[in-house]
């Protein structure tokens, strides 16, 4: 039995719902793009916590070093960390995808104050819940983050890998990049950094990180039916949480709500 093929069939309707979400049709102005980014940046940020939790579980991050776990998954996760935490921007400067996204927000004059304050609070020792309260984080975003960190707390590498893999940015379709480009040209707004982020992330997810992540899940589950069941349940939940976030962004755009 090909567990991975069966899993992808089960998830296909949820992925289709996201890729064809009405949200994209409702993004028509630069202000709409700004609103999208002000919500979506939290998904960009929390993605890194999923990744680093996998690195902690699947590789040795303590001293003294000892070989830990499966060298195949060890290599997968370290290669993904390299690409996500220290990619290169359009000027070939090393930067994380989160920092790349913040730069893109600033370029189109989206409000990055909330997310920067949120992350600063955490850097200074606050929990993400405390940071959320301090910036009065919108409910739909907090619910999205709660799911992510509940997943991390489970300590189950295969479950975390599933949420990491199937809640990825490849859920943002190519058409969104074209929408953004058209809006930029119509308004004479520079959106080069956002376009680069989108194209870079989709390229990495499709050509490198996506296939590696699928292999990682297969290595972590092997033929353990119970693990594959947990992976399916977590993956469906991850996609449902992303749909809920997309619904909230669509509502904010229709009501012209900004963070």
Secondary structure, 3 states (H helix, E strand, C coil): CCHHHHHHHHHHHHHHHHHCCHHHHHCCCHHHHHHHHHHHHHHHHHHHHHHHHHHHHHCCCCCCCCCCCCHHHHHHHHHHHHHHHCEECCCCCEECHHHHHHHHHHHCCCCCHHHHHHHHHHHCCCCHHHHHHHCCCCHHHHHHHHHHHHHHHCCCHHHHHHHHHHCCHHHCCHHHHHHHHHHHHHHCCCCHHHHHHHHHHHHHHHHHHHHHHHHHHHHHHCCCHHHHHHHHHHHHHHHHHHHHHHHHHHHHHHCCCCC
